[in-house]
Amino acid sequence: MSAITTLVQIADKFGHTSAMMTREETLEAIEDNEGSWVFNGSGQMVQPQQLAETDWDTVGTVRIVPGLVGGE
């Protein structure tokens, strides 16, 4: 039986990378991009812990994007 994967898109200042990842690989990518915002398939921002507890069959696309910083 193969591990369940989902499409993960990681954005940075150069564009984005897309890859099929397992839950563990996705959570590792989130850790590697500390401070980034994480969105689930429906476009809702989620915390990494929420994503870790989600039924991976229903996750859909995960987007990891740099957090926005406000200011002048």
QUITAWO-V424897 format. One record per pair of residues at least 4 apart in sequence whose C-alpha atoms are under 8 Angstrom apart, sorted by the first residue. I is the first residue (numbers start at 0). J is the second residue. D is the distance in Angstrom with one decimal. If there is no record, write none. Layout:
i=I j=J d=D
i=I j=J d=D
//
This chain:
i=2 j=21 d=6.5
i=3 j=21 d=5.9
i=3 j=22 d=7.7
i=3 j=55 d=7.0
i=3 j=56 d=7.0
i=4 j=19 d=5.7
i=4 j=20 d=4.9
i=4 j=21 d=4.4
i=4 j=22 d=6.9
i=4 j=55 d=7.8
i=5 j=19 d=5.3
i=5 j=20 d=5.5
i=5 j=21 d=6.5
i=5 j=22 d=7.9
i=5 j=55 d=7.8
i=5 j=58 d=7.1
i=5 j=59 d=6.0
i=5 j=60 d=6.1
i=5 j=61 d=7.5
i=6 j=17 d=6.8
i=6 j=18 d=5.7
i=6 j=19 d=4.6
i=6 j=20 d=6.4
i=6 j=59 d=6.8
i=6 j=60 d=4.9
i=6 j=61 d=6.3
i=7 j=17 d=5.6
i=7 j=18 d=5.4
i=7 j=19 d=6.1
i=7 j=20 d=6.5
i=7 j=25 d=7.1
i=7 j=60 d=5.8
i=7 j=61 d=4.7
i=7 j=62 d=5.8
i=7 j=63 d=7.6
i=8 j=15 d=6.4
i=8 j=16 d=5.6
i=8 j=17 d=4.4
i=8 j=18 d=6.7
i=8 j=60 d=7.5
i=8 j=61 d=6.2
i=8 j=62 d=4.8
i=8 j=63 d=6.2
i=9 j=15 d=5.3
i=9 j=16 d=5.2
i=9 j=17 d=6.5
i=9 j=62 d=6.0
i=9 j=63 d=4.7
i=9 j=64 d=6.1
i=10 j=14 d=5.7
i=10 j=15 d=4.1
i=10 j=16 d=6.5
i=10 j=62 d=7.6
i=10 j=63 d=6.1
i=10 j=64 d=4.9
i=10 j=65 d=6.8
i=11 j=15 d=5.9
i=11 j=64 d=6.7
i=11 j=65 d=6.5
i=20 j=24 d=5.5
i=20 j=25 d=5.8
i=21 j=25 d=6.1
i=22 j=26 d=6.2
i=22 j=51 d=7.2
i=22 j=55 d=6.9
i=23 j=27 d=6.2
i=24 j=28 d=6.2
i=25 j=29 d=6.3
i=26 j=30 d=6.3
i=26 j=47 d=7.0
i=26 j=51 d=7.2
i=27 j=31 d=6.1
i=28 j=32 d=6.3
i=29 j=33 d=6.4
i=29 j=35 d=7.4
i=29 j=37 d=7.7
i=29 j=47 d=7.3
i=29 j=63 d=7.0
i=32 j=63 d=7.9
i=34 j=65 d=7.0
i=34 j=66 d=6.2
i=35 j=63 d=6.2
i=35 j=64 d=5.4
i=35 j=65 d=4.4
i=35 j=66 d=4.8
i=36 j=44 d=7.0
i=36 j=45 d=7.8
i=36 j=63 d=5.8
i=36 j=64 d=5.3
i=36 j=65 d=6.0
i=36 j=66 d=5.3
i=37 j=44 d=5.6
i=37 j=45 d=5.7
i=37 j=46 d=6.8
i=37 j=47 d=7.3
i=37 j=61 d=7.0
i=37 j=62 d=5.7
i=37 j=63 d=4.7
i=37 j=64 d=6.5
i=38 j=42 d=5.4
i=38 j=43 d=5.3
i=38 j=44 d=4.3
i=38 j=45 d=5.6
i=38 j=61 d=5.7
i=38 j=62 d=5.1
i=38 j=63 d=6.6
i=39 j=43 d=5.6
i=39 j=44 d=6.5
i=39 j=45 d=6.7
i=39 j=50 d=7.8
i=39 j=58 d=6.6
i=39 j=59 d=7.0
i=39 j=60 d=6.2
i=39 j=61 d=4.8
i=39 j=62 d=6.6
i=40 j=58 d=6.1
i=40 j=59 d=4.7
i=40 j=60 d=4.5
i=40 j=61 d=5.8
i=40 j=62 d=7.8
i=45 j=49 d=6.2
i=45 j=50 d=6.7
i=46 j=50 d=6.5
i=47 j=51 d=6.2
i=48 j=52 d=6.4
i=49 j=53 d=6.3
i=53 j=57 d=7.7
i=53 j=58 d=7.0
i=54 j=58 d=6.7
//
